[in-house]
């Protein structure tokens, strides 16, 4: 009986395992996770969980009994030390080999950290990626403390929102000219800058971090590139993530912005697949990597089908979201290379629609689920609405679907 092994028990790994069973695979499935808990949702960690509004058990993607019910051997707290492609085994840290007929790598990503030379190893400096990070950070986020957020992307801004809601004095520093510079339009950045400042957050753009400073190994402040010194109690580093590729690299797999896969999620080794944040894939003449829950689910399921012999190319349908204060941002599509933005606004809703060479490619919807839904359907159908009609709030969005 065939044995499929999945290394990485996150969203992609759990989705892949579930799809294997749902698609009729009757062989053995082993899901290996380095963390001591079952697969769980990551987005609530920096939001509801950190605010104390969600218990740990509610983070779990499935009840623990689900794995046994579906004949999936889940082994938590089980880091993998190496892969032997020639022998088709994975080696655990204790030296135990696990043979496989097909292997999937869903190892995710790790947060980028500040180097020790910049004070990144000081006590009081945190990252926000996994459950252990959230558990370490939560006790430090007490009212009145001075908090620095390094990085003005979505990770940093979500952390800033939680810190402000918990009553901390928050400063965000972004070395680029504006927040959200890599991922959103200036219009969307303007909206979130104003939202944060309305909650008392000090946002400083075009201002790099020179170094974090400390005494007796503990964070006490930060020196900024403009000569400013900030006195601090804690700092949260939100400068992005990097794909977890160490196992793949040591096994000799091809890397290219992560573990390189073909259009069916297969790596350079014919018996190994990859999916989720760790994997890159061909798309629209280039190679991309999606850092999102949606991408992890979709690619994990596509990899499962590929492992079962389905050669249908994986076609991503990118979608993302971010919760900050009372705003839910929903994003459909990829805005890379956009050359025009249409703003649609009325008294109750706001959305920004991205175009490239006249074609609709993405939409940012702020507390506007209808705009998100319509935009997602238009993008997936390859339709582009009239820009003037789109900008006119008197035009019903659903009419654009019929055009």
C-alpha positions in Angstrom: 0.0 0.0 0.0 1.4 3.4 -1.0 2.6 5.7 1.8 2.4 9.5 1.2 4.3 11.7 3.7 3.6 15.4 4.2 6.3 17.5 6.0 4.8 20.6 7.5 1.5 20.6 9.5 0.1 24.0 8.6 -2.8 25.1 6.4 -1.3 23.7 3.2 -0.3 20.4 4.8 -3.7 19.9 6.4 -5.5 20.8 3.2 -3.4 18.5 1.2 -4.0 15.6 3.5 -7.7 16.2 3.6 -7.9 16.4 -0.2 -6.0 13.1 -0.6 -8.6 11.3 1.4 -11.5 13.2 -0.2 -10.2 12.3 -3.7 -10.2 8.6 -2.8 -6.6 7.8 -1.8 -6.7 4.7 0.3 -3.0 4.4 1.1 -1.2 5.5 4.3 -0.9 9.3 5.0 1.6 10.7 7.6 1.5 14.4 8.4 4.6 15.6 10.3 4.6 18.9 12.2 7.5 20.4 14.1 5.1 22.4 16.4 3.6 20.6 19.4 0.0 21.3 18.4 -2.3 20.2 15.5 -2.6 22.4 12.4 -4.1 25.7 13.2 -5.1 29.1 11.7 -2.4 31.7 11.7 -4.3 34.9 10.8 -6.2 35.1 14.2 -2.9 34.9 16.1 -2.1 38.5 15.5 -5.7 39.6 15.9 -8.4 37.8 18.0 -6.0 35.4 19.8 -3.6 38.1 20.8 -6.5 40.2 22.0 -7.7 37.3 24.2 -10.9 37.0 22.2 -10.1 33.4 20.9 -9.0 30.3 22.8 -6.3 28.1 21.4 -8.6 25.2 20.6 -10.7 27.4 18.3 -7.5 28.0 16.2 -7.3 24.4 15.2 -8.3 23.7 11.6 -9.9 20.4 12.5 -10.7 18.6 15.8 -7.9 16.2 16.7 -10.3 13.3 16.2 -10.7 14.2 12.6 -7.2 12.9 11.7 -7.9 9.5 13.2 -11.3 9.4 11.6 -9.7 10.0 8.2 -6.8 7.6 8.8 -4.2 10.4 8.8 -1.3 9.8 11.1 -0.6 13.2 12.6 2.7 13.5 14.4 3.2 16.8 16.2 6.4 17.9 17.8 8.2 15.9 15.2 10.8 18.0 13.3 12.3 16.5 10.2 16.1 16.6 10.0 16.7 15.5 6.4 15.3 14.1 3.2 17.0 11.2 1.3 15.5 11.4 -2.2 17.5 8.4 -3.5 16.2 6.2 -0.7 12.9 7.9 -0.5 12.9 8.5 3.2 12.7 11.4 5.5 14.8 11.3 8.6 13.5 12.6 12.0 15.7 14.5 14.4 16.1 11.3 16.5 17.4 9.5 13.5 14.2 7.5 12.7 13.7 7.1 8.9 10.2 7.2 7.5 9.9 5.7 4.0 7.6 7.4 1.4 6.3 6.6 -2.0 5.4 10.3 -2.6 6.5 13.3 -0.4 4.9 16.7 -0.1 6.8 19.7 1.4 4.5 22.2 3.1 7.1 23.7 5.3 5.7 27.3 5.2 7.9 30.3 6.0 9.7 31.9 8.8 9.7 35.6 9.8 12.6 37.8 8.8 14.5 38.9 11.9 16.7 41.8 12.7 20.4 40.8 13.0 22.0 40.8 16.4 24.2 43.7 15.3 21.0 45.8 15.1 19.7 44.6 18.5 17.5 41.9 17.1 18.5 39.4 19.9 17.6 41.8 22.7 15.0 40.6 25.2 11.8 42.5 24.4 12.1 42.1 20.6 9.4 39.9 19.1 8.2 38.5 15.8 4.6 37.5 15.0 4.3 34.3 13.0 3.3 31.2 15.0 1.5 30.3 18.2 4.7 30.4 20.2 5.3 33.9 19.0 1.8 35.0 20.1 2.1 33.3 23.5 5.4 35.1 24.1 4.1 38.5 23.0 0.8 38.6 24.7 2.1 39.1 28.3 4.3 42.0 27.1 1.4 43.9 25.6 0.1 45.7 28.6 -1.5 49.1 28.7 0.7 52.2 28.7 3.9 50.4 27.5 5.8 51.9 24.6 5.9 49.7 21.5 7.8 50.0 18.2 6.6 48.2 15.1 9.3 47.8 12.6 7.8 47.5 9.1 4.6 49.1 7.6 3.3 46.1 5.7 0.2 44.2 6.6 2.0 42.2 9.3 3.2 45.3 11.0 0.0 47.2 10.7 -2.1 44.3 12.1 0.3 44.2 15.1 0.0 47.9 15.5 -3.8 47.7 15.6 -3.8 45.1 18.3 -1.2 47.0 20.3 -3.2 50.2 20.1 -6.4 48.4 21.0 -4.7 47.0 24.1 -3.7 50.6 25.2 0.0 50.6 24.2 1.7 53.7 22.9 2.6 52.6 19.3 5.1 53.9 16.8 5.4 52.4 13.3 8.6 53.0 11.3 8.7 52.2 7.6 12.0 52.7 5.7 10.2 53.1 2.4 8.5 56.2 1.3 5.1 55.0 2.5 3.4 52.1 4.2 2.1 49.2 2.1 4.5 50.2 -0.6 5.0 46.7 -2.1 1.4 45.5 -1.8 -1.1 48.3 -2.2 -1.8 51.5 -4.0 -1.1 54.9 -2.5 -4.9 55.3 -2.1 -5.1 52.2 0.1 -2.1 53.3 2.0 -3.7 56.7 2.6 -6.8 55.0 4.0 -4.9 52.8 6.5 -2.5 55.6 7.5 -5.5 57.8 8.5 -7.2 54.8 10.2 -4.1 54.2 12.4 -3.5 57.8 13.2 -7.2 58.1 14.3 -6.3 55.4 16.9 -3.3 57.3 18.2 -0.6 55.4 16.3 2.5 57.4 15.3 3.4 56.4 11.7 6.8 57.4 10.5 7.5 56.8 6.8 10.7 57.2 4.9 12.4 56.5 8.3 14.7 53.6 8.6 15.8 51.9 11.8 19.5 52.4 12.6 19.5 50.0 15.6 17.6 48.9 18.6 19.4 49.8 21.9 19.4 48.0 25.2 20.9 47.6 28.6 21.8 44.3 30.3 20.5 42.4 27.3 17.0 44.0 27.4 15.5 46.4 24.9 15.4 50.0 26.0 15.0 52.1 22.9 15.6 52.6 19.2 17.8 54.9 17.1 16.2 56.0 13.8 17.9 57.1 10.6 16.6 60.6 11.0 18.5 61.0 14.3 15.5 60.4 16.5 15.8 58.2 19.6 12.7 56.4 21.0 12.4 55.0 24.5 10.8 51.6 24.3 9.5 48.7 26.3 9.0 46.3 23.4 9.4 46.0 19.7 7.7 43.9 17.1 9.5 43.1 13.9 7.2 42.8 10.9 9.6 43.0 7.9 8.2 40.0 6.0 8.7 36.3 5.8 11.1 34.0 4.0 10.2 30.6 2.6 11.4 27.6 4.6 13.6 25.8 2.2 16.5 24.3 4.2 15.3 20.7 3.9 14.7 21.1 0.2 18.1 22.7 -0.4 19.9 20.0 1.5 18.1 17.4 -0.6 19.2 19.0 -3.8 15.9 20.3 -5.0 15.8 23.3 -7.3 15.1 26.6 -5.5 13.8 29.8 -7.1 12.0 32.2 -4.7 11.2 29.2 -2.6 11.0 25.5 -3.6 10.5 25.6 -7.3 7.6 23.6 -8.6 6.1 23.1 -12.1 2.5 23.8 -13.1 1.4 20.7 -11.2 3.1 21.5 -7.9 5.9 18.9 -8.5 9.4 19.8 -7.6 12.6 19.0 -9.5 12.4 15.5 -7.9 9.6 13.5 -9.6 8.5 11.9 -6.2 8.4 15.2 -4.3 5.8 18.0 -4.4 5.5 21.3 -2.6 2.7 23.7 -1.7 2.0 26.8 0.3 4.2 29.7 1.4 7.4 27.6 0.8 6.7 27.0 -2.9 6.9 29.0 -6.0 5.2 28.2 -9.3 4.9 29.4 -12.9 2.3 32.1 -13.5 1.7 34.5 -16.3 5.2 34.1 -17.8 6.9 34.5 -14.4 7.4 32.7 -11.2 5.5 33.7 -8.0 4.9 32.6 -4.5 1.6 33.4 -2.7 1.8 34.1 1.0 -1.8 33.6 1.9 -4.3 31.2 3.5 -6.1 31.0 0.2 -3.0 30.1 -1.7 -2.1 27.5 0.9 -5.5 25.8 0.6 -5.7 25.9 -3.1 -2.1 24.8 -3.8 -2.3 22.1 -1.2 -5.4 20.6 -2.8 -3.9 20.9 -6.3 -0.7 19.2 -5.1 -2.8 16.4 -3.6 -4.5 15.8 -6.9 -1.2 15.9 -8.7 0.2 13.3 -6.4 -2.7 11.1 -7.5 -1.9 11.5 -11.1 -4.0 14.5 -12.1 -2.0 16.7 -14.6 -4.3 19.7 -14.5 -2.2 22.8 -14.1 -2.6 24.7 -10.8 -4.3 28.0 -11.5 -4.2 30.3 -8.6 -7.2 32.5 -7.6 -5.5 34.9 -5.3 -7.4 36.4 -2.4 -6.3 37.9 0.9 -7.6 39.7 3.9 -6.5 41.9 6.8 -8.4 42.9 9.9 -7.4 46.2 11.5 -9.6 47.8 14.2 -13.1 47.8 12.7 -12.0 47.5 9.1 -12.0 44.3 7.2 -9.8 44.6 4.0 -10.6 42.0 1.4 -8.3 41.7 -1.6 -8.9 39.8 -4.8 -6.3 39.3 -7.5 -2.7 40.5 -7.7 -2.0 44.2 -8.3 1.6 43.7 -9.5 2.4 46.1 -12.4 -0.8 48.0 -12.2 -0.8 51.4 -14.0 -4.2 52.8 -13.0 -6.4 52.7 -9.9 -10.1 53.5 -9.9 -11.6 54.6 -6.6 -15.2 53.7 -5.9 -16.7 55.4 -2.8 -20.0 56.2 -1.3 -21.1 57.0 2.2 -20.8 53.5 3.4 -18.2 51.8 1.3 -14.8 52.2 -0.3 -12.9 50.1 -2.9 -9.9 50.5 -5.1 -9.8 48.7 -8.4 -6.4 48.0 -10.1 -5.9 48.0 -13.9 -2.9 47.0 -16.1 -3.0 48.0 -19.7 -6.7 48.5 -19.5 -7.5 45.2 -17.9 -8.9 44.7 -14.3 -6.3 42.7 -12.3 -7.2 43.3 -8.6 -9.4 45.0 -6.1 -9.0 46.2 -2.5 -12.3 46.4 -0.6 -12.5 48.2 2.7 -15.6 47.0 4.6 -17.2 46.4 1.2 -17.9 42.7 0.8 -20.0 43.3 -2.3 -17.1 45.0 -4.1 -14.8 42.1 -3.2 -17.3 39.5 -4.4 -18.0 41.2 -7.7 -14.3 42.1 -8.2 -13.3 38.5 -7.6 -15.8 37.1 -10.0 -14.9 39.6 -12.7 -11.2 38.8 -12.4 -11.7 35.1 -12.4 -13.9 35.5 -15.5 -11.3 37.7 -17.3 -13.8 40.6 -17.5 -13.0 44.2 -17.3 -15.8 46.7 -16.4 -16.0 50.2 -17.7 -13.9 52.4 -15.5 -16.4 55.3 -15.5 -19.2 53.0 -14.5 -17.1 51.5 -11.8 -16.2 54.9 -10.3 -19.9 55.9 -10.2 -21.5 54.7 -6.9 -24.9 55.1 -8.5 -24.2 52.1 -10.8 -25.1 48.8 -9.2 -22.0 46.6 -9.0 -24.0 43.6 -10.0 -24.7 45.3 -13.3 -21.0 45.1 -14.1 -21.2 41.3 -14.0 -23.8 41.3 -16.7 -21.9 43.6 -19.0 
